[in-house]
Amino acid sequence: MSKKITLKYIAEHFNVSTSTVSMALKDSYEISEAMRTKIQNFAKAHNYRPNPFALNLKQKTTKTIGVIIPTILNHFFVQIFSGIERVAHESGYNLITVITQGNLNKEIDTVNMFKDGFIDGILISISEETQSKQYFKHLHDFSNEAGPIVMFDRVSDLLQCDKIIVDDYNCAYNATYYLLKTGCKNIAIVSVLDHLGIVELRINGYKKALHDNNIEVNEKLITLVKKEYDFETEIKTLLDYQDVDAIIGLEEFSTIESMIIAESRGYKIPDDISFIGYTNGNLFKYVKPSVTCINQHGEYMGRVATEKLITRIEQEESNLHYDTKIIKTSLVLRNSTKAVII
């Protein structure tokens, strides 16, 4: 493999300045025709290609965005990334994506790497550990020294930046209210997420729907399974020791696994127990029974977040007024819930 040559290499070969080489390659009339021809032929023969980072740095932009997400096992983040990639491509931006696996230290290392490298701005959904420890120095430093940040889905009010979020409170309220209208009374919340603001908002929405329908909240029906606990054991315990006629899973894994466990215990879906899950992924469509779900419109969220960040990067004057855009959700009805009782 031949060595990649640079402007400096060509300049040294012809004993001219790099600016002369650059102008010759652009066919500038300021360089003699003979020299232009020699430099252009030499560059072509050696497969010279301009360095996009170097060109963009002269314009004080690298046309590159850093994307930090906690996981790709959640289909919602796959949908979000699809929206991010589409807008970035259409706008001529490159992406560098890192998955933190929910780890604060990896998030810190990634942000610091972005701060010292070729990144114009960051799109980030913070990790569970970041939010539980309330540590945001790395993000403050990037925002102050390197460029804008846009948070999406998992956000914090402790960082001043633009945020794109789902209407978590109302979507949980609406899902719970729908189950109540189908005749369910003992509705459980199940999740493997913890220490996240979105979980608290969803639980509060669930509780408000129960309160508005004169149903007392049973805290034992709220099952947040910690990482060190066995999910199957926790759900079996919930079903064996509590009267449960519906489960709202706060992410795809909790919903599907809870359905499998319930069926293994002899429950018929939706006759004995109903299910509503978060995120309108393909899995919810094709399992049997198909799953009623809350569509969070992940691709749209990704598009909106990326458009906002690019606007921040490209605007000439800094606008200190930050926006929080709330994306409305919709309930997609399928076979894991009963019909509404009229």
One Martini backbone bead per residue (centre of mass of N, CA, C, O) as a GRO file, in nm:
protein
  342
    1MET     BB    1   0.095   0.038   0.025
    2SER     BB    2   0.071   0.356  -0.030
    3LYS     BB    3   0.153   0.655   0.070
    4LYS     BB    4   0.006   0.921   0.203
    5ILE     BB    5  -0.022   1.233   0.075
    6THR     BB    6   0.066   1.576   0.106
    7LEU     BB    7   0.105   1.904   0.071
    8LYS     BB    8   0.389   1.906   0.195
    9TYR     BB    9   0.512   1.690   0.011
   10ILE     BB   10   0.470   1.841  -0.256
   11ALA     BB   11   0.618   2.100  -0.179
   12GLU     BB   12   0.898   1.964  -0.130
   13HIS     BB   13   0.932   1.847  -0.416
   14PHE     BB   14   0.906   2.160  -0.550
   15ASN     BB   15   0.997   2.392  -0.362
   16VAL     BB   16   0.727   2.494  -0.218
   17SER     BB   17   0.441   2.601  -0.104
   18THR     BB   18   0.137   2.501   0.014
   19SER     BB   19  -0.024   2.731  -0.120
   20THR     BB   20   0.072   2.670  -0.407
   21VAL     BB   21  -0.047   2.389  -0.423
   22SER     BB   22  -0.338   2.460  -0.362
   23MET     BB   23  -0.374   2.652  -0.609
   24ALA     BB   24  -0.299   2.447  -0.828
   25LEU     BB   25  -0.532   2.242  -0.761
   26LYS     BB   26  -0.742   2.495  -0.823
   27ASP     BB   27  -0.644   2.643  -1.086
   28SER     BB   28  -0.479   2.896  -1.046
   29TYR     BB   29  -0.365   3.187  -1.211
   30GLU     BB   30  -0.121   3.249  -1.002
   31ILE     BB   31  -0.019   2.999  -1.143
   32SER     BB   32   0.159   2.854  -1.352
   33GLU     BB   33   0.091   2.631  -1.593
   34ALA     BB   34   0.337   2.448  -1.555
   35MET     BB   35   0.307   2.408  -1.247
   36ARG     BB   36   0.020   2.306  -1.240
   37THR     BB   37   0.069   2.052  -1.410
   38LYS     BB   38   0.283   1.918  -1.232
   39ILE     BB   39   0.118   1.903  -0.969
   40GLN     BB   40  -0.132   1.755  -1.078
   41ASN     BB   41   0.015   1.504  -1.185
   42PHE     BB   42   0.146   1.421  -0.920
   43ALA     BB   43  -0.113   1.391  -0.752
   44LYS     BB   44  -0.244   1.178  -0.935
   45ALA     BB   45  -0.013   0.964  -0.926
   46HIS     BB   46  -0.043   0.971  -0.583
   47ASN     BB   47  -0.341   0.990  -0.481
   48TYR     BB   48  -0.443   1.260  -0.399
   49ARG     BB   49  -0.620   1.374  -0.096
   50PRO     BB   50  -0.803   1.565   0.074
   51ASN     BB   51  -0.839   1.690   0.399
   52PRO     BB   52  -1.132   1.746   0.555
   53PHE     BB   53  -1.035   1.845   0.832
   54ALA     BB   54  -0.843   2.066   0.738
   55LEU     BB   55  -1.049   2.230   0.577
   56ASN     BB   56  -1.254   2.275   0.814
   57LEU     BB   57  -1.065   2.414   1.018
   58LYS     BB   58  -1.043   2.679   0.855
   59GLN     BB   59  -1.373   2.706   0.916
   60LYS     BB   60  -1.427   2.605   1.217
   61THR     BB   61  -1.496   2.305   1.106
   62THR     BB   62  -1.567   1.934   1.079
   63LYS     BB   63  -1.842   1.795   1.023
   64THR     BB   64  -1.872   1.665   1.327
   65ILE     BB   65  -2.052   1.425   1.529
   66GLY     BB   66  -2.127   1.332   1.853
   67VAL     BB   67  -2.248   1.009   1.974
   68ILE     BB   68  -2.431   0.928   2.283
   69ILE     BB   69  -2.519   0.602   2.401
   70PRO     BB   70  -2.620   0.347   2.626
   71THR     BB   71  -2.775   0.171   2.391
   72ILE     BB   72  -2.883  -0.099   2.139
   73LEU     BB   73  -3.102  -0.295   2.276
   74ASN     BB   74  -3.283  -0.056   2.239
   75HIS     BB   75  -3.490   0.023   1.983
   76PHE     BB   76  -3.519   0.326   2.028
   77PHE     BB   77  -3.214   0.395   1.961
   78VAL     BB   78  -3.224   0.296   1.673
   79GLN     BB   79  -3.432   0.502   1.578
   80ILE     BB   80  -3.277   0.755   1.655
   81PHE     BB   81  -3.024   0.701   1.481
   82SER     BB   82  -3.169   0.709   1.213
   83GLY     BB   83  -3.240   1.013   1.235
   84ILE     BB   84  -2.954   1.119   1.269
   85GLU     BB   85  -2.827   1.007   1.006
   86ARG     BB   86  -3.010   1.145   0.802
   87VAL     BB   87  -2.948   1.443   0.871
   88ALA     BB   88  -2.642   1.435   0.855
   89HIS     BB   89  -2.622   1.350   0.561
   90GLU     BB   90  -2.794   1.587   0.438
   91SER     BB   91  -2.575   1.804   0.589
   92GLY     BB   92  -2.266   1.689   0.576
   93TYR     BB   93  -2.226   1.490   0.824
   94ASN     BB   94  -2.044   1.329   1.058
   95LEU     BB   95  -2.008   1.025   1.263
   96ILE     BB   96  -1.946   0.957   1.617
   97THR     BB   97  -2.003   0.652   1.793
   98VAL     BB   98  -2.102   0.580   2.139
   99ILE     BB   99  -2.128   0.314   2.378
  100THR     BB  100  -2.163   0.306   2.737
  101GLN     BB  101  -2.336   0.095   2.903
  102GLY     BB  102  -2.404   0.300   3.151
  103ASN     BB  103  -2.114   0.436   3.184
  104LEU     BB  104  -1.957   0.699   3.321
  105ASN     BB  105  -1.653   0.671   3.245
  106LYS     BB  106  -1.706   0.635   2.941
  107GLU     BB  107  -1.843   0.906   2.906
  108ILE     BB  108  -1.608   1.082   2.995
  109ASP     BB  109  -1.396   0.981   2.791
  110THR     BB  110  -1.558   1.057   2.539
  111VAL     BB  111  -1.591   1.362   2.586
  112ASN     BB  112  -1.285   1.420   2.607
  113MET     BB  113  -1.217   1.321   2.325
  114PHE     BB  114  -1.401   1.522   2.179
  115LYS     BB  115  -1.270   1.783   2.297
  116ASP     BB  116  -0.975   1.701   2.157
  117GLY     BB  117  -1.115   1.684   1.881
  118PHE     BB  118  -1.322   1.639   1.580
  119ILE     BB  119  -1.575   1.830   1.722
  120ASP     BB  120  -1.873   2.031   1.716
  121GLY     BB  121  -2.075   1.822   1.865
  122ILE     BB  122  -2.336   1.687   2.092
  123LEU     BB  123  -2.511   1.381   2.126
  124ILE     BB  124  -2.710   1.292   2.428
  125SER     BB  125  -2.768   1.000   2.635
  126ILE     BB  126  -2.763   0.945   2.943
  127SER     BB  127  -2.665   0.763   3.192
  128GLU     BB  128  -2.763   0.611   3.475
  129GLU     BB  129  -2.506   0.682   3.641
  130THR     BB  130  -2.503   0.982   3.589
  131GLN     BB  131  -2.780   1.038   3.727
  132SER     BB  132  -2.731   0.903   4.007
  133LYS     BB  133  -2.457   1.094   4.055
  134GLN     BB  134  -2.472   1.381   3.939
  135TYR     BB  135  -2.253   1.395   3.687
  136PHE     BB  136  -2.135   1.694   3.467
  137LYS     BB  137  -1.848   1.812   3.407
  138HIS     BB  138  -1.784   1.708   3.118
  139LEU     BB  139  -2.022   1.869   2.988
  140HIS     BB  140  -1.951   2.149   3.079
  141ASP     BB  141  -1.670   2.159   2.945
  142PHE     BB  142  -1.759   2.123   2.655
  143SER     BB  143  -1.957   2.361   2.637
  144ASN     BB  144  -1.731   2.581   2.716
  145GLU     BB  145  -1.485   2.473   2.496
  146ALA     BB  146  -1.618   2.322   2.216
  147GLY     BB  147  -1.952   2.297   2.225
  148PRO     BB  148  -2.250   2.185   2.163
  149ILE     BB  149  -2.545   2.047   2.332
  150VAL     BB  150  -2.772   1.762   2.290
  151MET     BB  151  -3.036   1.630   2.452
  152PHE     BB  152  -3.187   1.293   2.477
  153ASP     BB  153  -3.440   1.164   2.673
  154ARG     BB  154  -3.180   1.146   2.871
  155VAL     BB  155  -3.189   1.395   3.111
  156SER     BB  156  -3.080   1.723   3.257
  157ASP     BB  157  -3.124   2.019   3.453
  158LEU     BB  158  -2.800   2.068   3.518
  159LEU     BB  159  -2.792   2.130   3.206
  160GLN     BB  160  -2.724   2.381   2.974
  161CYS     BB  161  -2.947   2.290   2.713
  162ASP     BB  162  -3.071   2.122   2.472
  163LYS     BB  163  -3.394   1.939   2.459
  164ILE     BB  164  -3.522   1.601   2.387
  165ILE     BB  165  -3.849   1.481   2.468
  166VAL     BB  166  -4.078   1.287   2.623
  167ASP     BB  167  -4.416   1.245   2.733
  168ASP     BB  168  -4.401   1.059   3.005
  169TYR     BB  169  -4.638   1.125   3.188
  170ASN     BB  170  -4.882   1.108   2.981
  171CYS     BB  171  -4.828   0.825   2.861
  172ALA     BB  172  -4.873   0.672   3.129
  173TYR     BB  173  -5.150   0.776   3.187
  174ASN     BB  174  -5.289   0.671   2.924
  175ALA     BB  175  -5.222   0.371   2.959
  176THR     BB  176  -5.364   0.334   3.232
  177TYR     BB  177  -5.643   0.437   3.147
  178TYR     BB  178  -5.694   0.223   2.934
  179LEU     BB  179  -5.685  -0.025   3.119
  180LEU     BB  180  -5.921   0.065   3.295
  181LYS     BB  181  -6.132   0.063   3.055
  182THR     BB  182  -6.090  -0.267   3.027
  183GLY     BB  183  -6.096  -0.358   3.363
  184CYS     BB  184  -5.847  -0.293   3.503
  185LYS     BB  185  -5.692  -0.278   3.853
  186ASN     BB  186  -5.399  -0.443   3.859
  187ILE     BB  187  -5.134  -0.243   3.791
  188ALA     BB  188  -4.815  -0.287   3.665
  189ILE     BB  189  -4.467  -0.202   3.702
  190VAL     BB  190  -4.192  -0.265   3.468
  191SER     BB  191  -3.822  -0.256   3.519
  192VAL     BB  192  -3.458  -0.204   3.445
  193LEU     BB  193  -3.484   0.076   3.533
  194ASP     BB  194  -3.292   0.341   3.703
  195HIS     BB  195  -3.228   0.663   3.798
  196LEU     BB  196  -3.452   0.794   3.611
  197GLY     BB  197  -3.653   1.046   3.512
  198ILE     BB  198  -3.847   0.881   3.328
  199VAL     BB  199  -3.945   0.687   3.547
  200GLU     BB  200  -4.071   0.890   3.740
  201LEU     BB  201  -4.273   1.009   3.537
  202ARG     BB  202  -4.425   0.742   3.475
  203ILE     BB  203  -4.512   0.679   3.764
  204ASN     BB  204  -4.670   0.943   3.811
  205GLY     BB  205  -4.874   0.897   3.582
  206TYR     BB  206  -4.986   0.631   3.690
  207LYS     BB  207  -5.082   0.738   3.967
  208LYS     BB  208  -5.278   0.955   3.861
  209ALA     BB  209  -5.473   0.763   3.716
  210LEU     BB  210  -5.557   0.612   3.968
  211HIS     BB  211  -5.656   0.855   4.135
  212ASP     BB  212  -5.874   0.951   3.919
  213ASN     BB  213  -6.008   0.637   3.972
  214ASN     BB  214  -6.005   0.550   4.280
  215ILE     BB  215  -5.711   0.409   4.308
  216GLU     BB  216  -5.498   0.252   4.497
  217VAL     BB  217  -5.169   0.247   4.560
  218ASN     BB  218  -4.944  -0.028   4.493
  219GLU     BB  219  -4.611  -0.054   4.550
  220LYS     BB  220  -4.580  -0.371   4.481
  221LEU     BB  221  -4.639  -0.308   4.158
  222ILE     BB  222  -4.349  -0.173   4.163
  223THR     BB  223  -4.092  -0.304   3.940
  224LEU     BB  224  -3.744  -0.247   3.993
  225VAL     BB  225  -3.486  -0.406   3.837
  226LYS     BB  226  -3.190  -0.473   3.926
  227LYS     BB  227  -2.893  -0.581   3.798
  228GLU     BB  228  -2.837  -0.792   4.047
  229TYR     BB  229  -3.101  -0.911   3.964
  230ASP     BB  230  -3.348  -1.146   3.890
  231PHE     BB  231  -3.597  -1.113   3.673
  232GLU     BB  232  -3.764  -1.374   3.690
  233THR     BB  233  -3.796  -1.380   3.998
  234GLU     BB  234  -3.941  -1.107   4.029
  235ILE     BB  235  -4.192  -1.174   3.849
  236LYS     BB  236  -4.285  -1.428   3.993
  237THR     BB  237  -4.333  -1.287   4.263
  238LEU     BB  238  -4.542  -1.087   4.166
  239LEU     BB  239  -4.752  -1.304   4.058
  240ASP     BB  240  -4.770  -1.481   4.331
  241TYR     BB  241  -4.827  -1.214   4.550
  242GLN     BB  242  -5.006  -1.067   4.329
  243ASP     BB  243  -5.260  -0.893   4.189
  244VAL     BB  244  -5.254  -0.929   3.827
  245ASP     BB  245  -5.397  -0.767   3.511
  246ALA     BB  246  -5.141  -0.575   3.449
  247ILE     BB  247  -4.864  -0.458   3.230
  248ILE     BB  248  -4.605  -0.208   3.233
  249GLY     BB  249  -4.342  -0.172   3.014
  250LEU     BB  250  -4.056   0.049   2.998
  251GLU     BB  251  -3.949  -0.178   2.802
  252GLU     BB  252  -3.900  -0.431   2.589
  253PHE     BB  253  -3.784  -0.646   2.776
  254SER     BB  254  -3.992  -0.637   3.010
  255THR     BB  255  -4.236  -0.710   2.840
  256ILE     BB  256  -4.155  -0.984   2.707
  257GLU     BB  257  -4.059  -1.135   2.961
  258SER     BB  258  -4.327  -1.109   3.118
  259MET     BB  259  -4.500  -1.265   2.916
  260ILE     BB  260  -4.349  -1.535   2.928
  261ILE     BB  261  -4.385  -1.578   3.233
  262ALA     BB  262  -4.693  -1.568   3.243
  263GLU     BB  263  -4.743  -1.807   3.049
  264SER     BB  264  -4.579  -2.013   3.231
  265ARG     BB  265  -4.816  -1.959   3.469
  266GLY     BB  266  -5.106  -1.963   3.287
  267TYR     BB  267  -5.154  -1.711   3.140
  268LYS     BB  268  -5.387  -1.521   2.954
  269ILE     BB  269  -5.358  -1.331   2.652
  270PRO     BB  270  -5.578  -1.086   2.781
  271ASP     BB  271  -5.775  -1.228   2.985
  272ASP     BB  272  -5.580  -1.221   3.252
  273ILE     BB  273  -5.350  -1.038   3.101
  274SER     BB  274  -5.207  -0.729   3.031
  275PHE     BB  275  -5.009  -0.540   2.773
  276ILE     BB  276  -4.768  -0.266   2.788
  277GLY     BB  277  -4.527  -0.104   2.580
  278TYR     BB  278  -4.222   0.036   2.499
  279THR     BB  279  -4.196   0.087   2.189
  280ASN     BB  280  -4.218   0.055   1.824
  281GLY     BB  281  -4.124  -0.239   1.754
  282ASN     BB  282  -4.108  -0.527   1.569
  283LEU     BB  283  -4.148  -0.730   1.800
  284PHE     BB  284  -4.440  -0.636   1.880
  285LYS     BB  285  -4.572  -0.735   1.608
  286TYR     BB  286  -4.465  -1.065   1.600
  287VAL     BB  287  -4.561  -1.150   1.843
  288LYS     BB  288  -4.752  -1.384   2.058
  289PRO     BB  289  -4.907  -1.153   2.113
  290SER     BB  290  -4.940  -0.862   2.013
  291VAL     BB  291  -4.823  -0.534   2.117
  292THR     BB  292  -4.912  -0.292   2.303
  293CYS     BB  293  -4.800   0.052   2.245
  294ILE     BB  294  -4.562   0.314   2.290
  295ASN     BB  295  -4.506   0.570   2.070
  296GLN     BB  296  -4.199   0.773   2.060
  297HIS     BB  297  -4.070   0.860   1.797
  298GLY     BB  298  -3.751   0.818   1.747
  299GLU     BB  299  -3.676   0.929   1.466
  300TYR     BB  300  -3.782   1.213   1.520
  301MET     BB  301  -3.599   1.276   1.756
  302GLY     BB  302  -3.332   1.252   1.598
  303ARG     BB  303  -3.391   1.477   1.397
  304VAL     BB  304  -3.440   1.713   1.591
  305ALA     BB  305  -3.168   1.701   1.742
  306THR     BB  306  -2.985   1.745   1.491
  307GLU     BB  307  -3.102   2.011   1.391
  308LYS     BB  308  -3.035   2.168   1.648
  309LEU     BB  309  -2.728   2.127   1.650
  310ILE     BB  310  -2.662   2.245   1.370
  311THR     BB  311  -2.770   2.523   1.434
  312ARG     BB  312  -2.568   2.580   1.662
  313ILE     BB  313  -2.307   2.545   1.493
  314GLU     BB  314  -2.392   2.761   1.247
  315GLN     BB  315  -2.436   2.987   1.415
  316GLU     BB  316  -2.295   3.300   1.475
  317GLU     BB  317  -2.465   3.340   1.736
  318SER     BB  318  -2.512   3.314   2.064
  319ASN     BB  319  -2.780   3.135   2.227
  320LEU     BB  320  -2.895   3.127   2.564
  321HIS     BB  321  -3.159   3.004   2.467
  322TYR     BB  322  -3.308   2.713   2.567
  323ASP     BB  323  -3.457   2.417   2.447
  324THR     BB  324  -3.765   2.219   2.509
  325LYS     BB  325  -3.874   1.934   2.345
  326ILE     BB  326  -4.195   1.781   2.321
  327ILE     BB  327  -4.289   1.452   2.247
  328LYS     BB  328  -4.546   1.293   2.133
  329THR     BB  329  -4.751   1.023   2.186
  330SER     BB  330  -4.872   0.684   2.101
  331LEU     BB  331  -5.127   0.438   2.089
  332VAL     BB  332  -5.080   0.095   1.999
  333LEU     BB  333  -5.315  -0.133   1.907
  334ARG     BB  334  -5.342  -0.472   2.017
  335ASN     BB  335  -5.352  -0.815   2.155
  336SER     BB  336  -5.259  -0.746   2.475
  337THR     BB  337  -5.548  -0.613   2.482
  338LYS     BB  338  -5.846  -0.513   2.562
  339ALA     BB  339  -6.139  -0.398   2.527
  340VAL     BB  340  -6.338  -0.147   2.578
  341ILE     BB  341  -6.561  -0.062   2.820
  342ILE     BB  342  -6.903   0.062   2.779
   0.00000   0.00000   0.00000
